[in-house]
């Protein structure tokens, strides 16, 4: 339900999050809910992501009907995979 891209930066620093939710996913309420859930999961689980990396998350159609805990869990799972790579 999510696609995650990680871009390392030369200067290091804090990890940043970018979120993209297309209008094809749903109405504004649905898109904003997905963005809120992703930002909160990122805030509470920053340790799952490599330091000094820009993270770009793209939501897919399955995220529109998923529960918030499922979306946040998938983000953290993808972050852990990125950290190992």
C-alpha positions as CSV (number, residue, x, y, z in Angstrom):
1,X,0.0,0.0,0.0
2,X,3.1,2.3,0.2
3,X,6.2,2.9,-1.9
4,X,9.2,4.2,-0.1
5,X,12.3,5.9,-1.6
6,X,15.3,6.9,0.4
7,X,17.9,9.5,-0.7
8,X,21.0,9.9,1.4
9,X,22.4,13.4,1.8
10,X,26.1,14.4,1.7
11,X,25.9,16.6,4.8
12,X,24.0,14.1,6.9
13,X,21.7,15.8,9.5
14,X,18.1,15.0,10.4
15,X,16.0,12.5,8.5
16,X,13.2,14.2,6.5
17,X,9.9,12.9,5.3
18,X,8.0,13.7,2.1
19,X,4.5,12.4,1.5
20,X,2.7,12.1,-1.8
21,X,-1.0,11.1,-2.0
22,X,-2.6,11.4,-5.4
23,X,-6.2,12.6,-6.0
24,X,-6.9,9.2,-7.5
25,X,-6.6,7.7,-4.0
26,X,-9.8,9.4,-2.7
27,X,-11.3,12.6,-1.6
28,X,-9.5,15.3,0.5
29,X,-10.6,13.7,3.8
30,X,-9.1,10.3,2.9
31,X,-5.9,11.9,1.5
32,X,-5.4,14.0,4.6
33,X,-6.0,11.1,6.9
34,X,-3.3,9.0,5.2
35,X,-0.9,11.9,5.4
36,X,-1.6,12.5,9.1
37,X,-1.1,8.8,9.9
38,X,2.2,8.7,7.9
39,X,3.6,11.8,9.6
40,X,2.7,10.5,13.1
41,X,4.2,7.1,12.4
42,X,7.4,8.7,11.1
43,X,7.5,11.0,14.2
44,X,7.1,8.2,16.7
45,X,9.3,5.7,14.9
46,X,12.2,7.8,13.7
47,X,14.7,5.1,14.9
48,X,13.5,2.8,12.1
49,X,15.0,5.1,9.5
50,X,18.6,5.7,8.6
51,X,20.0,9.0,9.9
52,X,20.7,11.7,7.3
53,X,18.2,10.4,4.7
54,X,15.4,12.0,2.9
55,X,12.4,9.6,2.8
56,X,9.7,9.9,0.1
57,X,6.5,7.9,0.6
58,X,3.9,7.4,-2.1
59,X,0.6,6.1,-1.0
60,X,-1.2,3.5,-3.2
61,X,-5.0,2.7,-3.5
62,X,-4.8,0.1,-0.7
63,X,-4.0,2.8,1.8
64,X,-7.4,4.4,1.3
65,X,-9.2,1.5,2.9
66,X,-6.5,0.4,5.4
67,X,-6.6,1.2,9.1
68,X,-4.2,3.8,10.5
69,X,-2.2,1.2,12.4
70,X,-1.7,-0.8,9.2
71,X,-0.4,2.2,7.3
72,X,1.9,3.2,10.1
73,X,3.1,-0.4,10.5
74,X,4.0,-0.7,6.9
75,X,5.9,2.6,6.9
76,X,8.0,1.4,9.8
77,X,8.6,-2.0,8.2
78,X,9.8,-0.4,5.0
79,X,12.0,2.0,7.0
80,X,13.7,-1.0,8.7
81,X,14.3,-2.6,5.3
82,X,15.8,0.6,4.1
83,X,18.0,0.9,7.1
84,X,19.4,-2.6,6.6
85,X,20.2,-2.0,2.9
